[in-house]
Amino acid sequence: MELCGTAYWAWHPDRKEHEAGYTLFRRGVTCADRAPYHIIVSADNRFNFYLDGKLLGRGPLRGDLDHYFYDEYEGVLAAGRHVFAAEAVVWSEAWRRSAAPWAEMHAGGGFMVSGFAGNERMELPGDWLTAIDPARRPRPWKEAWKGNARIPAPPMDEIDFAHDFGDWKTAETPRGKWVKPAVLGKAEFRGAYQTDPDTPWNLVKRPLAQMAETFSPIAGILRGPGTLTLADGRLTGSCPAGRYTVLLDLGKNQTFMVRLAGTGGQGSCRLAYSETLFNELGNKTHRYPGTLGEQGYADLLHFAGTPWRYASFWYRTGRFIELELDLSEPLSEIELELDFITYPLGPFREFRQPEDPVLEKIYETACHTLACCAHEHFEDCPYYEQLQYAGDSRIEALVSYAVSGKDDLGRHALRCIAASQLGSGLTQSRYPSVFRQVIPEYSLIWALMLHDHYVCFGDAGLVKELLPHAEIILDTFERARLPEGLIGPLPGWHYTDWVPGWPSGCSDRGENVPETVLNLFYAEACARTAELEDVNARQEKAAELRVRAEKTLEAVNAQCYDPEKRRYLDSPGRSDRLSLHANVLAVLFGAVPEPERAAFLREIRGDDALAPMTLYFSFYLLSAVMKYGTAAELRACYAPWEKMLENGCTTFPEKPGPCRSECHAWSCAPAWFLLRAAGKIKIVSHDPVNI
């Protein structure tokens, strides 16, 4: 039987467009004998798909409307009755900034199924039934969290068990009002020509594996009644009536799915999650005593004296969980179980340094940080944003290549960000993203990511596919060249690093003037893209790009180098603006003459007059020291990560000291350099130059 008949999108007839909430679908299938099934599924916003109550998969993979992904499931059904079921959520419009994640790009509600199960077609509406879940709703951030930062991540849940449908995924006759779905229109598949598509979702097959979920034991009960205990890493027992909190330590910061079940109870439970505890002054602390309170974001459960079961629809993040209970009647038979969830990058390569065991701990923590920032794409941080930024993704991709030998997410990141390219020629800084943001520097970093991938995997086909995007980016920058030879400012956010004294992290201090850092990135992107042009047998274009690179470096040396200070300035003519960033890149990207690079690097690393780097830009410092420094100097560069471990960090944060995010992908960089120094990374093309 063919996989696809005429597939349709459908939805509950009483659901309004963009109406936030959970919509349920189910269809029974009866097989006389063992029979195959082969089904494709998608939904707007998201779905969980089940067979006889067992989760088959979560989707769709995050993309955009022009690359809207569907999942494919196949297997064999035993003789007898089976139920396929799905729960689909709409998180409302992201532009409201309170009810939907920024990394999700949708059109407002819909469900699509096609394929067969045994001898039966599975297309909608067919024998499918749908119901509105009256028990569960997405919980807006203004209710779920009282912190100061904006939260672009998916919202929390609120569930009232008095209205729960119970075993609707498996019951022969489920509770609730079930009706026939209303057809929205014919499903459109990418590559099939349509003058006027019937529906807005341009479907394409999911290119990545499902996220992996593995049991994660709870480490300890920090506070709570003696009626609760840990059994094999699961919280079990009962909760008496009253108002009090239960505080749990997971042992390390992580991303996880929540499963909480029990019986009875009248009242509520605020189920809060946080990367740290907070002391009596409201400051973060990695060690007990402390509390979460409203500074941890939370799901909210309402009990109705019946058996109940809660499973989070999307992952939660944190090291600590706090149950804030307000019960007029006790809860019994409680079981809380967590599953660590990440993209299946592992197993990670072994790294051993018995003579310096702290390096092993740095490597282990860097790998865990990467795992917590890798789900359906690379993410900057799992607690707040869950957005795929090019600046973070370059580091994540290299670390993933090194620690796992896999390039799934790296290839996906390259294609995603290429798809974000605007008419201006620049890519968006992060993608997928409902809110458009452009950081010109990140377009150049994307071009370097493409070179990185070729150096590590030698995939000329990917180069041929994506090189035109890099050419457009570089041509855009070249058009911004000023008469004096430097590349001038381009539209967008001129972010480089979160340096104290740099407004919005911009090395131009917000004045919209030429930046040394941007010019050095442009020169490097031209030089490395020229190598990819050689791979593509475009020697004339390669020669042109090499001329551009050399011309830019000459302009940097003529206008941005102060011979009296013997340092590179952040902007031409501004001798009061000095940073380690510009000077390290001058070494790494070739502005400093070859014989002088090692000595110059040693000088600038000890120069307190230079604005310091944070953890993100330290990737480029580590690159320079690995190439032009000594092993001892490289070891000294790991001191900030060693200090973070001493302070109790179990993932590496956005920056040392007080900061927003306690798990930030760009801080996993040491894993790449530790494995390179140990000779564990195989380079399949020519010399890796500056990666």
C-alpha positions in Angstrom: 0.0 0.0 0.0 1.3 3.5 -0.9 2.6 5.6 2.0 0.8 8.8 0.9 -2.7 9.0 -0.4 -4.1 12.5 -0.6 -3.1 13.9 2.8 -5.1 16.6 4.5 -4.6 18.9 7.4 -7.5 19.0 9.9 -8.4 20.5 13.3 -11.0 20.5 15.9 -14.1 22.3 14.4 -14.6 24.4 17.6 -11.0 25.6 17.9 -10.2 29.2 16.8 -7.1 30.1 14.8 -4.1 30.6 17.2 -6.3 29.6 20.2 -3.9 28.3 22.8 -4.5 24.9 24.3 -4.2 21.1 23.8 -6.2 19.2 21.2 -6.4 15.4 21.2 -6.8 13.0 18.3 -7.3 9.2 18.2 -8.2 6.5 15.8 -8.8 2.8 16.4 -7.4 0.1 14.0 -8.3 -3.6 14.1 -6.0 -6.2 12.5 -7.0 -9.9 11.9 -3.3 -10.9 11.8 0.1 -9.2 12.2 0.2 -6.3 9.8 2.6 -3.4 9.0 2.0 0.3 9.5 3.7 3.2 7.9 2.5 6.7 8.8 3.7 10.3 8.4 2.6 12.9 11.0 2.9 16.6 11.5 1.1 19.3 13.5 1.0 23.0 14.3 2.3 23.9 16.8 3.6 20.5 18.1 2.5 16.9 18.7 3.3 13.8 20.7 2.3 10.6 18.8 1.3 7.4 20.5 0.5 3.8 19.7 -1.5 1.9 22.4 -0.3 4.5 24.9 3.4 4.2 24.1 5.1 7.3 22.8 6.3 6.9 19.2 7.8 10.3 18.8 7.7 14.1 19.4 7.5 16.6 16.6 7.5 18.4 14.4 11.2 19.2 14.3 11.6 22.9 14.6 11.7 24.7 11.2 9.9 27.3 9.3 6.7 27.3 7.2 8.8 26.7 4.0 10.6 23.8 5.7 7.9 22.3 7.8 8.9 18.9 8.9 6.9 15.7 9.2 7.8 12.5 11.1 7.7 9.0 9.7 6.8 6.0 11.7 6.7 2.3 10.7 6.5 -1.0 12.4 4.3 -4.1 12.7 1.0 -4.4 14.6 0.0 -7.6 16.4 -3.4 -9.1 15.7 -6.1 -7.3 17.6 -7.3 -3.8 18.4 -4.9 -0.8 18.4 -5.2 2.9 19.0 -3.1 5.6 17.4 -3.3 8.8 19.3 -1.8 12.3 19.3 -1.9 15.4 21.5 -1.2 18.7 19.7 -0.5 22.0 21.5 -0.9 25.5 20.2 1.1 28.0 22.2 -0.6 31.0 20.7 1.3 33.8 18.9 4.9 34.3 19.9 4.7 38.0 19.3 2.7 38.3 22.5 6.0 37.3 24.2 4.3 35.5 27.0 2.6 32.4 25.5 4.8 30.9 22.8 8.5 30.1 22.2 10.4 32.3 19.8 12.1 29.3 18.2 8.8 27.9 17.0 7.5 29.2 13.6 3.9 28.2 13.0 0.6 29.2 11.3 -1.8 28.6 14.1 -3.1 25.1 14.6 -3.5 21.9 12.5 -2.9 18.1 12.4 -1.8 16.0 9.5 -1.6 12.2 9.1 -1.1 10.0 6.1 -0.2 6.4 5.4 -1.6 3.1 6.3 -2.0 0.6 9.2 -2.8 -2.9 8.0 -5.4 -2.6 5.3 -6.7 0.8 6.5 -5.8 4.2 5.2 -4.9 6.7 7.9 -5.6 10.1 6.2 -7.7 12.7 8.0 -10.6 13.0 8.6 -11.4 9.4 8.0 -12.2 7.5 11.2 -10.2 9.9 13.3 -11.9 11.7 16.3 -10.8 14.8 18.1 -11.5 16.5 21.4 -10.5 19.6 23.2 -8.5 18.8 26.4 -10.4 20.7 29.1 -7.9 19.8 31.8 -4.7 21.4 30.5 -3.6 24.8 29.3 -0.3 26.5 28.5 0.6 28.7 31.4 1.8 32.2 30.3 5.1 33.3 31.7 3.6 36.2 33.7 1.9 33.5 35.7 4.6 30.8 35.7 7.6 33.0 36.7 8.3 36.2 38.5 11.9 36.7 37.4 13.3 39.8 35.6 14.5 38.3 32.3 12.2 37.7 29.3 11.7 34.0 28.5 11.6 33.0 24.8 11.3 29.3 25.8 8.0 27.3 25.6 5.5 28.0 28.4 4.7 25.9 31.4 1.5 23.9 32.0 -1.5 24.2 34.2 -3.7 21.1 34.7 -6.9 20.6 36.6 -7.3 16.8 37.2 -11.1 17.3 37.9 -11.5 17.5 34.1 -8.8 15.0 33.0 -9.8 12.4 30.4 -7.6 9.8 32.0 -6.6 6.9 29.6 -7.9 8.5 26.4 -4.8 7.1 24.5 -5.9 3.5 25.1 -9.5 3.3 26.2 -12.0 1.6 23.9 -14.5 4.4 24.7 -12.7 7.4 26.1 -14.2 10.0 28.4 -15.1 13.4 26.9 -16.7 14.8 23.9 -15.1 13.4 20.7 -16.1 14.7 17.2 -15.0 14.4 13.6 -12.1 16.7 12.7 -12.8 19.5 10.3 -10.6 19.6 7.1 -8.4 22.7 6.7 -7.0 21.8 3.3 -4.7 19.5 1.3 -1.2 18.8 2.6 1.5 20.4 0.4 4.9 18.7 0.1 8.1 20.6 -0.7 9.0 20.2 -4.4 5.5 19.7 -5.6 4.5 22.6 -7.7 1.5 24.6 -6.6 0.3 27.9 -8.0 -1.8 28.5 -4.9 -1.1 26.0 -2.1 -4.1 24.8 -0.1 -2.3 25.1 3.2 0.7 27.1 4.5 2.9 24.2 5.6 5.5 23.2 3.0 6.2 19.7 4.2 9.6 18.0 4.1 10.8 14.8 5.8 12.5 15.2 9.2 16.3 15.0 8.7 17.3 14.3 12.3 16.8 11.5 14.8 14.3 11.8 17.7 15.6 13.2 20.9 16.9 10.5 23.3 15.3 10.1 26.8 17.1 8.2 29.6 16.2 7.8 33.2 17.8 10.4 35.4 17.9 9.7 39.2 17.1 12.4 41.7 20.1 12.9 43.9 18.5 14.0 47.2 15.7 15.5 49.2 16.9 18.7 50.7 13.7 19.6 52.4 10.3 17.9 52.9 8.2 15.7 55.1 9.5 12.4 56.3 6.7 10.6 54.4 8.7 11.1 51.2 11.7 9.0 50.3 13.9 8.3 47.3 13.7 4.8 45.9 16.1 4.0 43.0 16.3 7.7 42.2 12.5 8.2 42.2 10.6 10.3 44.7 8.0 8.1 46.4 5.6 8.3 49.4 2.9 10.6 50.5 2.3 14.3 51.3 0.2 15.3 54.3 -2.3 18.1 54.2 -1.0 21.6 54.8 1.1 24.3 53.2 4.8 23.6 52.8 7.6 23.0 50.2 9.6 20.0 49.1 13.0 20.7 47.7 14.9 18.2 45.5 18.4 18.2 44.2 19.0 16.5 40.9 22.7 16.4 41.4 23.5 18.4 38.3 21.9 21.0 36.1 20.1 19.2 33.2 17.2 19.1 30.8 14.5 16.6 31.6 11.0 15.3 31.0 8.8 15.2 34.1 6.5 12.3 35.1 4.6 12.8 38.4 1.7 10.6 39.5 -0.3 10.0 42.6 -3.7 9.5 44.2 -6.1 11.7 46.0 -5.5 15.2 47.3 -7.4 18.4 47.3 -5.5 21.6 46.6 -2.6 22.4 44.4 1.1 21.9 43.7 3.4 24.6 42.2 6.1 22.5 40.5 9.1 24.9 40.1 12.4 24.4 38.3 15.7 26.3 38.6 19.3 26.1 37.6 20.4 27.3 41.1 19.0 28.0 44.5 18.5 31.5 45.9 19.6 32.8 49.3 17.8 35.1 51.6 19.0 38.1 49.6 17.7 36.7 46.3 21.2 35.9 45.0 22.0 32.7 43.2 23.8 29.9 45.1 24.8 26.4 43.9 24.7 25.0 47.4 22.0 24.4 50.0 20.5 26.1 52.0 18.4 28.1 49.7 15.0 28.1 48.0 13.3 28.7 44.6 10.0 30.4 45.3 8.8 32.5 42.4 12.3 32.8 41.0 11.9 29.3 39.5 9.5 28.9 36.7 6.7 26.4 37.4 3.9 24.1 36.3 0.7 24.3 38.3 -1.3 21.2 39.2 -4.8 21.1 40.8 -5.9 17.9 42.5 -9.5 16.6 42.7 -9.3 13.6 45.1 -8.8 11.1 42.2 -5.8 9.2 40.8 -3.8 11.6 38.6 -0.8 11.6 36.3 1.2 14.5 34.9 3.8 14.3 32.1 5.4 17.5 30.8 4.8 18.1 27.1 8.2 19.8 26.5 11.4 19.5 28.5 12.2 21.4 31.7 15.6 22.7 32.8 17.3 22.9 36.2 19.2 21.3 39.0 16.6 21.9 41.6 12.9 21.2 41.8 10.6 22.7 44.4 7.1 21.4 45.1 5.1 24.1 46.8 2.1 22.3 48.2 -1.2 23.7 49.4 -3.3 20.7 50.4 -6.6 20.4 52.3 -6.4 16.6 51.8 -3.2 14.5 51.6 -1.7 13.0 48.5 -0.7 9.3 48.4 1.2 6.8 46.2 3.3 9.7 44.8 6.0 8.8 42.2 8.1 11.5 40.6 10.5 10.3 37.8 12.7 12.3 35.5 14.2 11.4 32.1 17.2 13.3 30.9 16.5 14.4 27.3 19.0 15.5 24.6 19.8 14.9 21.0 21.5 11.5 20.7 25.1 12.8 20.1 26.7 10.2 22.3 28.6 8.1 23.2 31.2 10.8 23.7 34.9 10.1 23.1 36.9 9.3 26.2 39.4 11.8 27.5 41.9 10.8 30.1 44.5 13.1 31.8 45.4 11.2 35.1 48.2 13.6 35.8 45.8 16.6 35.7 42.3 15.2 36.7 40.7 18.6 36.7 41.0 18.7 32.9 39.0 15.4 32.8 36.3 17.2 34.9 36.3 20.2 32.6 35.9 17.9 29.6 33.1 15.9 31.3 31.2 19.1 32.2 31.7 20.7 28.8 30.2 17.6 27.2 27.3 17.7 29.5 26.8 21.4 28.8 26.7 20.6 25.1 24.2 17.8 25.7 21.9 20.2 27.6 22.0 22.7 24.7 21.3 20.2 21.9 17.7 19.0 21.3 16.0 19.6 18.0 18.8 22.0 17.0 21.7 23.6 18.8 20.6 26.1 21.5 22.3 28.9 23.2 20.8 28.0 26.5 18.0 25.6 27.6 16.5 27.6 30.5 15.8 30.9 28.8 16.0 31.1 25.0 16.5 27.7 23.3 17.5 29.6 20.1 20.1 28.5 17.5 22.6 31.4 17.2 25.4 31.2 14.7 28.0 32.4 17.2 27.1 29.7 19.7 26.5 27.1 17.0 30.0 27.3 15.5 31.4 26.3 18.9 28.8 23.6 19.5 29.3 22.1 16.1 33.0 21.8 16.5 32.7 20.3 19.9 30.0 17.9 18.7 32.3 16.8 15.8 35.1 16.3 18.3 33.3 14.5 21.1 31.0 12.3 19.0 32.3 12.2 15.4 28.8 13.1 14.3 27.8 16.0 12.2 24.0 15.7 12.2 23.3 18.9 14.2 26.1 20.8 12.5 24.8 20.1 9.0 21.3 21.0 10.2 22.5 24.3 11.7 24.3 25.2 8.5 21.1 24.6 6.5 18.8 26.3 8.9 20.8 29.5 9.1 21.3 29.5 5.3 17.5 29.3 5.0 17.3 32.5 7.0 19.2 34.6 4.5 17.5 37.9 3.8 17.3 40.1 0.7 20.1 42.2 2.2 22.4 39.2 1.8 22.9 38.7 5.6 21.7 35.7 7.4 19.7 36.1 10.6 21.7 35.7 13.8 19.5 32.9 15.0 17.1 30.5 13.2 14.4 29.3 13.4 13.1 32.3 15.1 9.8 34.2 15.0 11.6 37.5 15.8 14.1 38.6 13.1 17.5 39.6 14.5 20.6 40.3 12.4 24.1 40.3 13.8 26.4 41.0 10.8 29.4 39.3 12.5 27.3 36.1 12.8 26.8 35.9 9.1 30.6 35.7 8.7 30.8 33.2 11.5 28.3 31.0 9.6 30.6 31.1 6.6 33.5 30.0 8.9 31.2 27.2 10.1 30.9 25.9 6.5 34.7 25.8 6.2 34.9 24.1 9.6 32.6 21.3 8.4 34.6 20.7 5.2 37.9 20.6 7.2 36.4 18.0 9.6 34.4 15.9 7.1 35.5 16.7 3.6 32.0 16.9 2.3 32.3 18.6 -1.1 28.6 18.1 -1.8 27.6 20.3 1.2 30.1 22.9 0.1 28.5 23.0 -3.4 25.0 23.3 -1.8 25.8 26.1 0.6 28.7 28.0 -0.9 26.4 30.4 -2.9 25.0 31.6 0.5 28.5 32.4 1.7 29.3 34.3 -1.5 26.2 36.4 -1.1 27.2 37.2 2.5 30.7 38.2 1.5 29.5 40.3 -1.5 27.2 42.2 0.9 30.2 43.1 3.1 32.3 44.0 0.2 29.7 46.6 -0.9 30.1 48.2 2.5 33.9 48.8 1.9 34.8 52.5 2.6 37.1 54.5 0.4 39.9 54.2 3.0 39.7 50.4 2.7 37.9 49.2 5.8 34.5 47.5 5.8 32.0 50.0 7.2 29.1 49.2 9.6 26.2 47.2 8.2 22.6 47.3 9.4 21.9 45.2 12.5 23.1 44.6 16.0 26.9 44.9 16.2 27.2 42.4 19.0 30.6 40.8 19.7 30.8 39.9 23.4 29.3 40.8 26.8 32.2 43.0 27.8 31.6 45.5 30.7 31.5 49.0 29.2 30.4 47.8 25.8 26.8 49.0 25.3 24.8 45.9 24.2 28.0 44.0 23.7 29.1 46.1 20.8 32.8 46.9 20.2 31.8 50.1 18.4 30.2 51.3 21.7 27.0 51.9 19.8 28.4 54.6 17.6 28.0 52.7 14.2 31.6 53.2 13.1 34.0 50.7 11.5 35.0 47.8 13.8 38.4 46.1 13.8 36.8 42.9 15.0 34.3 42.8 12.1 37.0 43.6 9.5 39.2 40.8 10.8 36.3 38.3 10.7 35.6 39.5 7.2 39.2 38.9 6.1 39.2 35.5 7.7 35.8 34.5 6.1 37.1 35.6 2.7 40.3 33.6 3.1 38.6 30.4 4.2 35.8 30.7 1.7 38.5 31.0 -1.0 39.6 27.5 0.0 36.1 26.3 -0.5 36.0 27.9 -3.9 39.1 25.9 -4.8 37.2 22.8 -3.7 34.4 23.8 -6.0 36.9 24.5 -8.9 36.2 28.2 -9.0 39.7 29.5 -9.0 38.8 32.9 -10.3 36.4 33.5 -7.4 39.0 32.1 -5.0 41.6 34.6 -6.2 39.1 37.5 -5.9 38.3 36.5 -2.3 42.0 36.3 -1.4 42.6 39.8 -2.7 39.7 41.0 -0.6 41.1 39.4 2.5 44.6 40.9 1.9 43.2 44.3 1.2 41.2 44.2 4.4 44.2 43.2 6.5 46.2 46.0 5.0 43.5 48.5 5.9 43.3 47.1 9.5 47.1 47.5 9.9 47.1 51.0 8.3 44.1 52.4 10.2 43.5 50.3 13.3 47.0 49.6 14.6 48.5 52.2 17.1 52.3 52.0 16.7 52.9 53.9 20.0 50.7 51.6 22.0 51.7 48.6 19.8 48.2 47.5 20.0 45.2 47.2 17.7 42.3 49.6 18.4 38.7 48.5 18.4 37.8 51.4 16.0 40.2 53.4 13.8 41.5 56.6 15.5 40.2 55.7 18.9 43.3 55.0 21.0 41.1 54.8 24.1 39.3 51.7 22.8 41.4 48.6 23.3 40.3 45.0 23.8 41.8 41.6 23.9 39.3 40.6 21.2 40.7 42.8 18.4 44.3 41.9 19.3 43.8 38.2 19.5 42.0 38.1 16.2 44.8 40.2 14.7 47.1 37.3 15.6 44.7 34.5 14.7 43.5 35.9 11.4 46.9 37.1 10.1 47.1 40.9 10.6 50.2 40.5 12.8 53.2 39.3 10.7 54.0 35.6 11.1 57.4 36.0 12.9 55.8 38.3 15.6 52.7 36.4 16.4 53.8 34.2 19.3 55.5 37.1 21.1 52.7 39.5 20.4 50.1 37.0 21.8 52.2 36.6 24.9 52.3 40.4 25.4 48.6 41.0 25.0 47.5 38.2 27.3 49.3 40.1 30.1 48.0 43.5 29.2 45.5 44.8 31.7 44.7 47.8 29.5 42.8 45.6 27.1 39.1 44.9 27.7 38.8 41.2 28.7 36.9 38.5 27.0 34.1 36.5 28.5 33.7 32.7 28.0 32.2 33.0 24.5 35.1 34.9 22.9 37.7 32.8 24.8 37.2 30.2 22.0 39.2 32.5 19.8 41.8 33.0 22.5 42.2 29.3 22.9 42.5 28.9 19.2 45.3 31.5 19.1 47.2 30.0 22.1 46.9 26.5 20.7 48.5 27.7 17.4 51.1 30.1 18.7 51.5 29.4 22.4 52.9 26.6 24.6 51.1 23.7 26.2 51.6 25.4 29.6 50.0 28.6 28.3 47.1 26.6 26.9 46.6 24.9 30.3 46.5 28.3 32.0 43.7 29.4 29.7 41.4 26.8 31.3 41.6 28.6 34.7 38.1 30.2 34.4 36.5 26.8 33.8 38.4 25.3 36.8 37.2 28.2 39.0 33.6 27.6 37.9 33.9 23.9 39.0 35.2 25.0 42.3 32.2 27.3 42.7 29.8 24.4 42.3 28.8 24.7 38.6 27.7 21.4 37.0 27.2 23.0 33.6 29.2 25.9 32.3 27.4 29.3 32.4 27.0 32.3 30.1 30.0 34.0 31.8 31.9 33.6 35.1 30.3 35.1 38.2 26.8 36.3 38.5 25.0 35.9 35.2 21.6 35.0 33.7 22.2 31.5 32.2 23.9 28.8 34.2 24.1 26.5 31.1 25.3 28.2 27.9 26.5 26.4 24.9 29.4 28.7 23.9 31.1 27.8 27.2 31.7 24.1 26.2 34.7 25.1 24.0 37.4 23.5 26.1 36.3 20.0 24.9 37.4 20.8 21.4 40.8 22.0 22.5 41.4 19.2 25.0 40.7 16.5 22.3 42.8 18.4 19.7 45.8 18.6 22.1 45.4 14.9 22.8 45.5 14.1 19.1 41.9 12.6 19.2 40.4 14.6 16.3 40.8 13.4 12.8 41.1 16.1 10.2 40.1 14.7 6.8 41.0 17.6 4.5 44.0 19.9 4.5 45.5 21.6 7.6 42.7 23.1 9.7 44.3 26.5 9.8 42.4 28.5 12.4 39.9 26.1 13.9 
